[in-house]
Amino acid sequence: MEDLESLDGVGPSIASKLRAAGYTTIEAVAVTPPMEIVERTGIGLGTVLKIQESARKMLSADFKTAREYYEHRKSMRRCTTGSKKLDEILGGGIETQAITELIGEYGSGKTQLCLMLSVTAQLPYDRGGLEGKVAFIDTEGTFMPERIYQIASGLGLNPNEVANNIFVARAYNSSHQCLLIDRLFTLCPENNVKLVVVDSMISHFRGEYIGRETLSERQQKLNQYLHKLLRLAEAYNLAVVITNQVQANPAAFFTDPNRPAGGNIMAHACTHRVYLRKGSKNVRVAKIIDSPYLPEREANFIITEKGIADVEGED
């Protein structure tokens, strides 16, 4: 990566302020809203705009042809879930440069899938991995290192090495969660992080912003940090996976009463939305409910001691 000092208007003093605020790369400077940089660094708005213009020129962040975007998309990687059927409906696995949202009620397999991905992301490309490390933000206290050791052993990996490549942070409230997401812009490029997991994205926001009078503030904050995660994914070619809870719709009598929490903000910000539910005989069902190009399809999978797997004998 080019150094910050290569940007127009950036000397040692300004570069130091940018790094101290977490903007350690040209990509981070280019994709961050200018007022956010002003507030966090104290650098004047005019100077920030000049720096960002230089950063975007360096990254060629201007109009491109569809073919150029198509060529850029070839740098996108996919991470296997461990289930061939689930990978198939996802177009080959969880993709980088995007946010994949896992939606479901308690026990539907969201966290288990996140833990599985935390291991498979470290695999080499030829085994369906991303050849990178993992950042895991745990908001509900569901991250279990013992499960990482189980899955790694099941894949024939060194459990200690796998565990050392996962950075885990426990978020205790929504403000702490937001601070940890800001920290990712420094953590990811410095440590070759290729998968970011937030389990769950909405939990603290639902618990702290109660009542209609706080709904607008909650949604604005949620929207701000979802888009930060998307900018992170695009800037560093990494995969972002977030989990979402469901809420009951008492008016639904003949259909599934559960619907994703977070409203339109979550729906618009996430690239791919996958709904998980319990099936019969310990089977979980995953369904693509929204995606720019993936068709609406279902796949069955099971949760085993070794992680996520296909249902035996299923065609």
C-alpha positions as CSV (number, residue, x, y, z in Angstrom):
1,M,0.0,0.0,0.0
2,E,1.1,3.6,-0.7
3,D,2.0,5.6,2.4
4,L,-0.2,8.4,3.6
5,E,2.6,11.0,3.0
6,S,2.3,10.3,-0.7
7,L,-1.1,12.1,-0.7
8,D,-1.2,15.8,-1.7
9,G,-1.4,18.0,1.5
10,V,-0.2,15.3,3.9
11,G,3.0,15.8,5.8
12,P,4.3,14.1,8.9
13,S,2.0,16.1,11.2
14,I,-1.2,15.4,9.3
15,A,-0.3,11.8,8.7
16,S,0.3,11.3,12.4
17,K,-3.2,12.7,13.2
18,L,-4.8,10.5,10.6
19,R,-3.1,7.4,11.9
20,A,-4.0,8.3,15.5
21,A,-7.7,8.5,14.5
22,G,-7.5,5.0,12.8
23,Y,-7.1,6.1,9.2
24,T,-3.9,4.2,8.4
25,T,-4.3,3.6,4.7
26,I,-5.2,5.6,1.6
27,E,-8.2,3.4,1.1
28,A,-9.6,4.3,4.6
29,V,-9.1,8.0,3.9
30,A,-10.8,7.7,0.5
31,V,-14.0,6.0,1.6
32,T,-14.7,7.8,4.9
33,P,-17.1,10.8,5.0
34,P,-15.1,14.0,5.2
35,M,-16.9,15.4,8.3
36,E,-16.1,12.2,10.2
37,I,-12.4,12.7,9.5
38,V,-12.7,16.4,10.5
39,E,-14.3,15.5,13.8
40,R,-11.9,12.7,14.7
41,T,-8.7,14.4,13.7
42,G,-9.2,18.2,14.0
43,I,-7.9,18.7,10.5
44,G,-9.7,21.5,8.6
45,L,-12.5,20.6,6.2
46,G,-10.7,22.2,3.2
47,T,-7.6,20.2,3.9
48,V,-9.5,17.0,4.3
49,L,-11.4,17.5,1.0
50,K,-8.0,18.1,-0.8
51,I,-6.5,14.9,0.8
52,Q,-9.5,12.8,-0.2
53,E,-9.5,14.1,-3.7
54,S,-5.8,13.0,-4.0
55,A,-6.6,9.6,-2.4
56,R,-9.5,9.0,-4.9
57,K,-7.3,9.9,-7.8
58,M,-4.7,7.5,-6.6
59,L,-7.3,4.7,-6.3
60,S,-9.0,5.7,-9.6
61,A,-12.3,6.2,-7.7
62,D,-14.2,7.8,-10.5
63,F,-16.6,6.7,-13.2
64,K,-15.7,3.4,-14.7
65,T,-17.3,1.3,-17.5
66,A,-19.3,-1.8,-16.5
67,R,-16.5,-3.9,-18.0
68,E,-13.9,-2.3,-15.7
69,Y,-16.2,-3.1,-12.7
70,Y,-16.5,-6.6,-14.0
71,E,-12.7,-7.0,-14.1
72,H,-12.5,-5.5,-10.6
73,R,-15.1,-8.0,-9.4
74,K,-12.7,-10.8,-10.4
75,S,-10.6,-9.9,-7.3
76,M,-13.5,-10.9,-5.2
77,R,-13.0,-14.1,-3.2
78,R,-15.5,-16.6,-1.6
79,C,-15.2,-18.4,1.7
80,T,-16.7,-21.9,2.1
81,T,-19.3,-22.5,4.8
82,G,-18.4,-26.2,5.0
83,S,-21.6,-27.2,3.2
84,K,-21.5,-27.7,-0.5
85,K,-25.3,-27.1,-0.8
86,L,-25.1,-23.9,1.2
87,D,-22.1,-22.7,-0.8
88,E,-24.1,-23.4,-4.0
89,I,-27.0,-21.1,-3.3
90,L,-24.5,-18.4,-2.1
91,G,-22.8,-18.6,-5.5
92,G,-19.8,-20.4,-4.2
93,G,-19.6,-19.2,-0.6
94,I,-19.6,-16.0,1.5
95,E,-18.1,-13.3,-0.8
96,T,-15.7,-10.4,-0.1
97,Q,-16.5,-6.8,-0.9
98,A,-20.0,-7.4,0.6
99,I,-22.1,-7.7,3.7
100,T,-23.8,-11.1,4.2
101,E,-26.6,-11.0,6.8
102,L,-27.7,-14.1,8.6
103,I,-31.2,-13.8,10.0
104,G,-32.9,-16.3,12.3
105,E,-34.4,-17.0,15.7
106,Y,-32.5,-18.4,18.6
107,G,-31.0,-21.8,17.8
108,S,-31.3,-21.5,14.0
109,G,-27.5,-21.8,13.5
110,K,-26.4,-18.2,13.0
111,T,-23.5,-18.3,15.6
112,Q,-22.5,-21.8,14.6
113,L,-22.1,-20.7,11.0
114,C,-20.1,-17.6,12.1
115,L,-17.8,-19.8,14.1
116,M,-17.3,-22.2,11.1
117,L,-16.5,-19.3,8.8
118,S,-14.0,-18.0,11.4
119,V,-12.0,-21.3,10.8
120,T,-12.6,-21.8,7.0
121,A,-11.6,-18.2,6.3
122,Q,-8.1,-19.1,7.3
123,L,-7.9,-22.0,4.7
124,P,-5.9,-21.5,1.5
125,Y,-7.7,-20.4,-1.6
126,D,-7.7,-23.9,-3.1
127,R,-9.6,-25.2,-0.1
128,G,-12.2,-22.5,-0.2
129,G,-10.6,-20.1,2.3
130,L,-9.5,-16.5,2.2
131,E,-6.0,-17.0,3.5
132,G,-6.5,-14.4,6.1
133,K,-7.3,-13.7,9.8
134,V,-10.6,-13.0,11.4
135,A,-12.1,-10.2,13.6
136,F,-15.1,-11.3,15.6
137,I,-17.2,-8.8,17.5
138,D,-19.4,-10.6,20.0
139,T,-22.3,-8.7,21.4
140,E,-24.2,-11.5,23.1
141,G,-21.5,-13.5,24.8
142,T,-22.0,-16.5,22.4
143,F,-18.4,-16.8,21.1
144,M,-17.1,-20.1,22.4
145,P,-13.3,-20.8,21.8
146,E,-13.9,-24.5,22.6
147,R,-16.0,-24.6,19.5
148,I,-13.2,-23.1,17.4
149,Y,-10.9,-25.9,18.7
150,Q,-13.4,-28.5,17.8
151,I,-14.0,-27.3,14.2
152,A,-10.3,-26.7,13.6
153,S,-9.5,-30.3,14.7
154,G,-12.3,-31.6,12.5
155,L,-10.7,-29.9,9.5
156,G,-7.3,-31.3,10.3
157,L,-5.9,-27.9,11.3
158,N,-3.7,-26.9,14.3
159,P,-6.3,-25.5,16.8
160,N,-3.8,-23.3,18.5
161,E,-2.7,-21.6,15.2
162,V,-6.3,-21.2,14.2
163,A,-7.3,-19.6,17.5
164,N,-4.3,-17.2,17.4
165,N,-5.6,-15.9,14.1
166,I,-9.0,-14.8,15.4
167,F,-9.2,-11.4,17.1
168,V,-12.2,-11.4,19.5
169,A,-13.8,-8.4,21.2
170,R,-16.8,-8.5,23.5
171,A,-19.0,-5.5,23.0
172,Y,-20.9,-4.5,26.1
173,N,-23.2,-1.8,24.7
174,S,-24.0,-0.1,21.4
175,S,-21.4,2.7,21.9
176,H,-18.7,0.1,22.6
177,Q,-19.8,-1.8,19.5
178,C,-19.4,1.3,17.4
179,L,-15.9,2.0,18.8
180,L,-14.9,-1.6,17.9
181,I,-16.2,-1.2,14.3
182,D,-14.1,2.1,14.0
183,R,-11.1,0.1,15.3
184,L,-11.4,-2.3,12.4
185,F,-10.1,0.2,9.9
186,T,-6.7,-0.1,11.7
187,L,-6.9,-3.7,12.7
188,C,-7.8,-5.2,9.4
189,P,-5.1,-3.9,7.1
190,E,-2.4,-4.2,9.7
191,N,-3.2,-7.9,10.4
192,N,-4.4,-9.2,7.0
193,V,-8.0,-9.7,8.4
194,K,-10.2,-11.1,5.6
195,L,-13.3,-11.9,7.5
196,V,-15.2,-9.6,10.0
197,V,-18.1,-11.0,12.0
198,V,-20.5,-9.0,14.1
199,D,-22.8,-11.4,16.1
200,S,-25.3,-9.8,16.5
201,M,-25.5,-6.4,14.8
202,I,-28.8,-5.3,16.3
203,S,-28.9,-6.8,19.8
204,H,-27.6,-3.8,21.8
205,F,-29.5,-1.3,19.7
206,R,-32.8,-3.1,20.4
207,G,-32.0,-3.2,24.1
208,E,-31.0,0.4,24.5
209,Y,-33.2,2.4,22.2
210,I,-36.7,1.6,23.5
211,G,-39.9,3.3,22.3
212,R,-40.9,5.1,19.2
213,E,-39.3,8.3,20.3
214,T,-35.8,6.8,20.0
215,L,-36.4,4.8,16.8
216,S,-35.1,7.5,14.5
217,E,-31.9,8.0,16.4
218,R,-31.4,4.2,16.6
219,Q,-31.9,3.7,12.9
220,Q,-29.5,6.6,12.0
221,K,-26.8,5.1,14.2
222,L,-27.3,1.6,12.8
223,N,-27.3,2.9,9.3
224,Q,-24.0,4.8,9.8
225,Y,-22.2,1.8,11.1
226,L,-23.6,-0.7,8.6
227,H,-22.2,1.6,5.9
228,K,-18.9,1.7,7.6
229,L,-18.8,-2.0,7.5
230,L,-19.6,-2.0,3.8
231,R,-16.8,0.6,3.1
232,L,-14.5,-1.6,5.1
233,A,-15.4,-4.7,3.0
234,E,-14.9,-2.8,-0.3
235,A,-11.7,-1.0,0.7
236,Y,-9.8,-4.1,1.9
237,N,-11.5,-6.8,-0.2
238,L,-12.7,-8.7,2.9
239,A,-16.0,-10.4,3.8
240,V,-18.3,-9.0,6.4
241,V,-20.9,-11.3,8.1
242,I,-23.4,-10.0,10.5
243,T,-26.2,-11.7,12.3
244,N,-29.7,-10.3,12.9
245,Q,-32.5,-11.3,15.2
246,V,-36.2,-11.7,14.3
247,Q,-39.3,-10.1,15.7
248,A,-42.8,-11.5,15.8
249,N,-45.6,-10.1,13.7
250,P,-48.8,-10.9,15.6
251,A,-50.9,-10.1,12.6
252,A,-49.5,-13.0,10.6
253,F,-51.9,-16.0,11.1
254,F,-51.1,-18.2,8.1
255,T,-47.5,-17.4,7.3
256,D,-44.2,-17.3,9.3
257,P,-44.8,-14.7,12.0
258,N,-41.1,-13.9,12.3
259,R,-39.5,-11.1,10.3
260,P,-36.0,-9.6,10.4
261,A,-35.4,-6.9,13.0
262,G,-33.9,-3.5,12.0
263,G,-36.5,-2.6,9.3
264,N,-35.5,-1.1,6.0
265,I,-32.1,0.2,7.3
266,M,-30.8,-3.4,7.6
267,A,-32.5,-4.5,4.4
268,H,-30.9,-1.7,2.3
269,A,-27.4,-1.9,3.8
270,C,-26.8,-5.6,3.5
271,T,-25.7,-7.1,0.1
272,H,-27.1,-10.6,0.7
273,R,-29.7,-11.7,3.2
274,V,-30.0,-15.3,4.3
275,Y,-32.9,-16.5,6.5
276,L,-32.1,-19.5,8.7
277,R,-34.7,-21.7,10.4
278,K,-34.9,-25.0,12.1
279,G,-36.1,-28.0,10.1
280,S,-36.9,-31.5,11.1
281,K,-34.4,-34.0,12.6
282,N,-31.8,-31.4,13.5
283,V,-31.7,-30.0,10.0
284,R,-31.3,-26.3,9.4
285,V,-32.7,-24.6,6.3
286,A,-31.1,-21.6,4.7
287,K,-32.9,-19.4,2.2
288,I,-31.7,-16.5,0.1
289,I,-34.4,-13.8,0.7
290,D,-32.6,-10.8,-0.9
291,S,-29.6,-10.4,-3.1
292,P,-28.6,-8.3,-6.1
293,Y,-28.0,-11.4,-8.3
294,L,-28.5,-14.6,-6.3
295,P,-31.9,-16.3,-7.0
296,E,-34.2,-17.1,-4.1
297,R,-33.3,-20.7,-3.2
298,E,-33.0,-22.9,-0.2
299,A,-30.4,-25.4,1.1
300,N,-30.4,-27.8,4.0
301,F,-27.4,-28.3,6.3
302,I,-26.6,-29.8,9.7
303,I,-24.5,-28.7,12.6
304,T,-22.0,-31.4,13.7
305,E,-19.1,-31.6,16.1
306,K,-16.9,-30.8,13.2
307,G,-18.9,-27.7,12.2
308,I,-21.3,-27.1,9.3
309,A,-22.0,-30.0,6.9
310,D,-24.3,-31.3,4.3
311,V,-27.2,-33.6,5.1
312,E,-26.0,-37.1,4.5
313,G,-27.7,-38.9,1.6
314,E,-29.5,-35.7,0.4
315,D,-29.4,-35.2,-3.4
